[in-house]
Every structure is written in C-alpha cells, then in structure tokens.
C-alpha cells in the first residue's frame, strides 16, 4: 500500500506491507528503528520479549513520543516499559506496524520529536 504521492524532506514511510517497510525509497524487510534522521536495524522480533535495553538507542534521541509498531497484530510490551518511559516524560503509543507507519508520517509532518520502533514479523 502506497501512503503518499509526495515525498517530503527527511524520513518518510512511503509503503508498508507484510514483507516490510519502505522508508525514503529503501525497503527494509526486518525490524527497524526510525531515529530521525537515520534508520537503524533493530534486533527485536517479539514484543513479548521486549525490555528497556532494546529501546535504549531510541531514547538517545530524547523523543517526545515513541511509536511501537508491534507487527501484524497489536501486542503490548510489559507494563514496566510504559512506566519507565512515562517517568522520562516520553509518551508511548503502541499499535500494529501499519498503523505506526501512518502515525509516524503524520507526527513528523507536524515536526514532532518522534521515533518509531517497528517490528516486522
């Protein structure tokens, strides 16, 4: 599914499918972190096993919001992760990966300090 006709400057998700995510013209077939202005590979394949150390690279960017795309279906991480992020003043939004991709584009267009951790099943 193609999301946009125009490609704005910066990171932009232009497509998301069961096979992966296309960011700024490059397709990724495994989990990734969108840390504007860069994209990093991410070892997480299971939200159920997610811990604070898995999110450490995203927190280096001091985001206002962390989007967690949990894969093909909605899955929530352990409650301790939400509490830790809240103590740091970071909002956590959990949704399936396709919804997280759409939300990332909206929030970056609004120039919000957002990072995305996207699980590709």
Phi, psi and omega in degrees: 000123177273132185270320188226154174272325180262152178243101179289167178294156179086188179290133179214128177274117183260344179200152176214131179215181177298335183275342180158193184233138176255121181240120177049042175089355181248130180269136178242132183250006177224169184306147183211160174248129174260107184238080186312126016259018184237164175242133178235146171295148181227131185283350184291128175236356183215112181299329180298333181261004183296136173228176185301324180298328179296332182263356183307315180299326179290326183287339176300335183273002180046058182286156172279323182224136172247119175268128176247109174271113191271011180107206183291336179229158181289124175221138182259144176284174177303146183301330180299329179293315178299317180297316180298315179295320179298319177299330179275355181081023181251125177282135177251124175243119182252131178202171176295162187298321179298316178295321179296323178297313179297317182294321178302313180300318180296313183291323177290326176296330177276002180061038176276153176277091186235143169235156179231135174246110188246119175273127174253112182291000000 
